């Protein structure tokens, strides 16, 4: 007597399930990690950042290397690029600024990029360039300009007469203007007894902000004003 045909598919399914279980167990035993669905993105796929690349080639932070190093530095006699040579002005700029185990050419490049930034900014807006120097946005600007782009000395001279926002002790009396259009810029001048001698704009200030610093001012404080220069 023949068995019913409808039982055969069920038996076949059971055998197939058993085979799948055995296959899964054997694959777990190999210890192979599952493969990624697609290729892993590499850093080269990112947008190039030349300044970041210069910092990496310098070892320590390139921005930190731009200023005179506080740790061990490469002796002046050993300040030599891999190829070519440094000019006398470049050597003077690098003196005391190249940490040990750092490529001096990378430190020089950082300074040169600062010069380029100053020059580009000054072409568009001299006040913006002066403000960046006053506010410290250009690291070690005095050395950078003096040794690497002396043509920008007038900007450095103008910046030397100003000061940044925050608290300034005993500022020179006179009229100053803020190098910003921020309507939140506010200031006040305090006397030796802590009394307010003068104060100015915000809220809702419009146009350039000016401050008249009276004689005898002990402290001048400001916020959201970026930088000040004589008016």
C-alpha positions as CSV (number, residue, x, y, z in Angstrom):
1,X,0.0,0.0,0.0
2,X,1.4,3.4,-1.0
3,X,1.9,6.2,1.5
4,X,0.0,9.4,0.9
5,X,2.0,11.7,-1.4
6,X,1.2,14.8,0.7
7,X,3.6,13.7,3.5
8,X,6.8,13.8,1.3
9,X,7.1,17.6,1.2
10,X,6.9,17.8,4.9
11,X,9.7,15.3,5.3
12,X,11.8,17.1,2.7
13,X,11.4,20.3,4.6
14,X,12.5,18.7,7.8
15,X,15.7,17.4,6.2
16,X,16.4,20.9,4.7
17,X,16.0,22.6,8.0
18,X,18.4,20.1,9.6
19,X,21.0,20.8,6.9
20,X,20.6,24.6,7.5
21,X,21.2,24.2,11.2
22,X,24.4,22.1,10.6
23,X,25.6,24.7,8.0
24,X,25.1,27.6,10.5
25,X,27.0,25.7,13.3
26,X,29.9,25.0,11.0
27,X,30.2,28.6,9.9
28,X,30.2,29.9,13.5
29,X,33.1,27.6,14.3
30,X,35.3,29.2,11.6
31,X,35.5,32.5,13.5
32,X,35.2,34.5,10.3
33,X,33.9,38.0,10.9
34,X,31.0,39.1,8.6
35,X,32.0,41.1,5.7
36,X,31.0,44.8,5.4
37,X,28.2,45.6,3.0
38,X,30.4,48.0,1.1
39,X,33.8,49.6,1.0
40,X,34.9,51.6,4.1
41,X,35.3,55.4,3.3
42,X,38.9,56.5,3.6
43,X,40.3,59.9,4.7
44,X,41.3,60.6,1.1
45,X,37.6,60.9,0.3
46,X,37.2,63.9,2.5
47,X,37.7,67.5,1.4
48,X,41.4,68.3,1.6
49,X,42.4,70.6,4.5
50,X,45.9,72.0,3.8
51,X,46.2,73.7,7.1
52,X,45.3,70.5,8.9
53,X,47.8,68.6,6.8
54,X,50.5,71.0,7.7
55,X,49.7,70.6,11.3
56,X,50.0,66.8,11.0
57,X,53.3,67.0,9.2
58,X,54.6,69.3,11.9
59,X,53.9,66.7,14.6
60,X,52.7,68.9,17.5
61,X,50.0,71.4,16.8
62,X,51.1,73.7,14.0
63,X,49.2,76.6,15.5
64,X,51.1,76.1,18.7
65,X,54.4,75.9,16.9
66,X,53.8,79.3,15.3
67,X,54.5,81.0,18.6
68,X,57.8,80.7,20.4
69,X,57.9,77.2,21.8
70,X,57.9,76.7,25.6
71,X,59.6,73.3,25.5
72,X,62.9,72.1,24.0
73,X,63.5,73.6,20.6
74,X,65.7,72.8,17.6
75,X,69.0,74.8,17.9
76,X,69.3,77.6,15.3
77,X,72.3,75.8,13.7
78,X,70.1,72.8,12.9
79,X,67.3,74.7,11.3
80,X,67.6,73.3,7.9
81,X,64.9,72.1,5.4
82,X,65.1,68.7,3.8
83,X,65.9,70.4,0.5
84,X,67.1,73.9,-0.2
85,X,67.8,76.4,2.5
86,X,66.1,79.1,4.6
87,X,66.6,82.8,4.1
88,X,68.0,84.9,6.9
89,X,64.6,86.4,7.7
90,X,63.0,82.9,7.7
91,X,65.7,81.7,10.1
92,X,65.0,84.6,12.4
93,X,61.3,83.8,12.4
94,X,62.0,80.1,13.1
95,X,64.5,80.8,15.9
96,X,63.0,79.4,19.1
97,X,59.8,78.3,17.4
98,X,60.5,74.8,16.2
99,X,59.9,72.1,18.9
100,X,62.3,69.1,18.9
101,X,61.2,66.4,16.4
102,X,59.3,68.9,14.4
103,X,59.9,69.8,10.7
104,X,60.9,73.5,10.6
105,X,59.5,73.8,7.1
106,X,56.1,73.0,8.5
107,X,56.4,75.7,11.1
108,X,57.5,78.2,8.5
109,X,54.6,77.2,6.3
110,X,52.2,78.0,9.1
111,X,53.7,81.5,9.4
112,X,53.5,82.0,5.7
113,X,49.9,81.1,5.7
114,X,49.3,83.7,8.4
115,X,50.9,86.3,6.2
116,X,48.7,85.3,3.3
117,X,45.6,85.5,5.5
118,X,46.6,89.0,6.6
119,X,47.3,90.2,3.1
120,X,44.0,88.7,1.7
121,X,42.0,90.3,4.6
122,X,43.7,93.7,4.3
123,X,42.8,93.8,0.5
124,X,39.1,93.5,1.4
125,X,39.0,95.4,4.7
126,X,42.0,96.9,6.5
127,X,40.0,97.3,9.7
128,X,39.2,93.5,9.7
129,X,42.9,92.7,9.3
130,X,43.8,95.1,12.1
131,X,41.1,93.7,14.3
132,X,42.3,90.2,13.7
133,X,45.8,91.2,14.9
134,X,44.5,93.1,18.0
135,X,42.1,90.2,19.0
136,X,44.9,87.6,18.7
137,X,43.3,85.8,15.8
138,X,46.7,85.8,14.0
139,X,49.0,83.8,16.3
140,X,52.3,85.6,16.9
141,X,51.4,88.3,14.4
142,X,54.3,90.6,15.3
143,X,56.9,88.0,14.5
144,X,55.0,86.9,11.4
145,X,54.8,90.3,9.9
146,X,58.2,91.5,11.0
147,X,60.1,88.6,9.4
148,X,57.8,87.1,6.8
149,X,55.7,89.9,5.4
150,X,57.2,93.3,6.4
151,X,55.0,95.1,3.8
152,X,52.2,94.7,6.4
153,X,54.0,96.7,9.0
154,X,51.4,99.6,8.8
155,X,48.7,97.2,10.0
156,X,50.9,96.1,12.9
157,X,51.6,99.7,13.9
158,X,47.8,100.4,13.8
159,X,47.0,97.4,15.9
160,X,49.6,98.3,18.5
161,X,47.5,101.4,19.4
162,X,44.4,99.3,20.1
163,X,43.2,96.6,22.5
164,X,40.8,93.7,22.5
165,X,37.5,93.3,24.2
166,X,37.3,92.2,27.9
167,X,38.9,94.2,30.7
168,X,41.7,96.6,30.0
169,X,43.6,98.2,32.9
170,X,44.3,102.0,32.8
171,X,43.7,102.5,29.1
172,X,45.0,105.7,27.5
173,X,42.3,108.4,27.6
174,X,40.7,109.3,24.2
175,X,38.1,108.3,21.7
176,X,38.0,104.7,20.3
177,X,35.9,102.8,17.8
178,X,35.0,99.2,17.9
179,X,36.0,97.1,14.9
180,X,32.6,95.4,14.7
181,X,29.1,96.0,13.6
182,X,27.6,93.7,16.3
183,X,24.6,95.6,17.8
184,X,25.3,93.8,21.1
185,X,28.6,95.6,21.6
186,X,28.6,97.4,25.0
187,X,31.2,99.1,27.1
188,X,31.9,101.0,30.3
189,X,34.7,102.9,31.9
190,X,35.3,102.6,35.6
191,X,37.1,105.0,37.9
192,X,39.5,104.0,40.8
193,X,36.5,103.9,43.2
194,X,34.6,101.5,40.9
195,X,32.1,104.1,39.8
196,X,31.0,104.2,36.2
197,X,32.6,107.2,34.5
198,X,31.1,106.5,31.1
199,X,29.3,103.8,29.3
200,X,27.9,103.1,25.8
201,X,25.7,101.2,23.3
202,X,23.6,98.1,23.5
203,X,20.9,97.2,23.2
204,X,19.8,98.0,19.7
205,X,23.0,100.0,18.8
206,X,23.3,100.8,15.1
207,X,26.4,101.7,13.1
208,X,30.0,101.8,14.4
209,X,30.3,101.9,18.2
210,X,32.5,104.6,19.7
211,X,33.7,104.9,23.2
212,X,35.1,108.0,24.9
213,X,37.5,106.9,27.6
214,X,37.8,109.7,30.3
215,X,41.1,110.5,31.9
216,X,41.5,108.6,35.2
217,X,39.8,105.5,33.9
218,X,41.0,102.6,36.0
219,X,39.3,99.8,34.0
220,X,37.6,99.7,30.6
221,X,35.4,96.7,30.0
222,X,33.6,95.7,26.9
223,X,31.8,92.7,25.4
224,X,30.8,91.7,21.8
225,X,33.0,94.5,20.6
226,X,35.9,92.4,19.1
227,X,38.6,95.0,19.1
228,X,39.2,98.7,19.7
229,X,41.4,101.3,17.9
230,X,41.7,105.0,18.3
231,X,38.9,106.8,16.5
